[in-house]
Structure formats: C-alpha cells, structure tokens
C-alpha cells in the first residue's frame, strides 16, 4: 500500500532550522508532484511548498527565501529545509503526493514547534 512517512519535526528556537523528510513507498515516485502543507491549531491547512515531477518549485509567500523544497527520486524522498524559523511557522507539516484526483496521498504529519 501507499505510505508517506514524515520525519524531522521537533521543537526549535526562533531563528533556528529544521529539515523535514518524507519517504514514499508504494508509488512510482517520479510520476508524482510532491508538496508540503501545514496546519496550525484553529487554522485551515495551507500549501507551504510544491515540487513538480520535473523539478519546478513553488512556495507560499510567507516562506519564500526561508524554506527550500527538494526531491531525491533515487531515494523516493522529498525534503523541506526550513531556515530562519518563526513562531508563526508552528504547525503540523504534512507531505502530499499528487498525480491526479484519483492518485493523491497524504502522510500523517510531523509537528514543528518554534518557541523560545
């Protein structure tokens, strides 16, 4: 079955960095666009960063210049490097694999808390 497993979350001080990973199995990874989304308490889920199967990237305005999404098709893994973290970045971060409306999968999420 399809599995997306996120890792790398945790507690970090403002200004710090974290690197999230999402390991995919059960799919042909390089056929999928991959994305990171986040949901803070009481807020809607929002797109953070996307990377297409061809390597094109897109970012939410709130993270441009601070976050970088990348993928390693040989390892079936997508990464999110997060620098200059702010308290507003606190959320559950989830990985998404998307090919079309029939082939769209989500991971369970990993908590990121930015606090002093």
N, C-alpha and C positions, 0 to 999 in steps of 0.2 A: 504494500500500500504506500501511498504518498506520505512522506514525512518531511516537515521543515522544522529544524531544531535550532533555536536561537541560543546564543551564549554570549557572555562578556559584559552583561549588565552588572550594576552594583551601585555603591554609594561613592560619590566623588565630590570634592570641594569645588566651589565656583572657580572657573578658570582652568580646571583640570581637563583631562582627556580620558576617553574610553574608546575601545574598539569592539564593536559588535560583530558577531559572525552568525551566519545562517547556513547550516549544512542541509542540503536537499538530497532526498533519496526517493526512488520510485517514479521519477520523471526523467525525461531526456532534457537535462538541464539547459543545454544551449538552444533549445527550442522556446524557452520562456523568457519573457521580460520579468525582471525582479525588482521588488520595491521594499522599502522600509516605511512603515507607518507608525504613528504613535497616538496614544490616547491618555490624556491626563484626567484625573478624577473630575467628574461633572462636566466634561467637555466631549465634543464629538471627535471621532477618530480623524486624523488628518495625515495626508501624504507628507513624508519627510524627504525622501529621495527615491528616484527611479533610475534603473539602468536597463536599456533595451538589450535584446539578444545580440544586437550589433554593436553594443558598447556606448550608445548615446546616453547622456545623463540629463536629469532634470531635478531641480531642488526647490523646496519651499523657500520663499523669500526670507523667512525667519532663520534659516540655517545656511544660506549661501555664504561662502567664504569661510565657514567654520567646519562644515561636515563634508566628507568625501565618500561617495559610494563606489565600490569596485566589485569585480567578479573574477573568479578563477574557475573557468569551465572545466579544467582538468580535475579540480577538487570538488566540483558541484557546490561551490560555496560563494555566497555574496557577503560583502563586508560593509560596515559603516564606521568610518573613522570620525570620531566626534571630538573636536578641539574647542577650547575656549567655552566650555560648558557654562550654562547659566541656570539659575533655579527654575526658570520657565521651561527648560528642557526636561524637567522631571515628568516622567510618563512611563507607561508600559509600551515598549517598542516591539512591533511585530513584523515579521517577514512575510512577503507575498510573492507567489509565483503565478504569473498570468500568461495564458496563451489566448484564450477566448472565454466567453461566458460559461462554457462547459468545462473548461480546464483552468480552474482558478483555485489556488490553495493558500492556506494560512498556517503559520506557526502558532504556538501557544503564547509566545511573547516573553520578554525579559524586562525586568524592572530596572529603570535608570532613575536614580535619585541624586539631585545636585543640591547639596546643602552644606553649610559650614557647621 
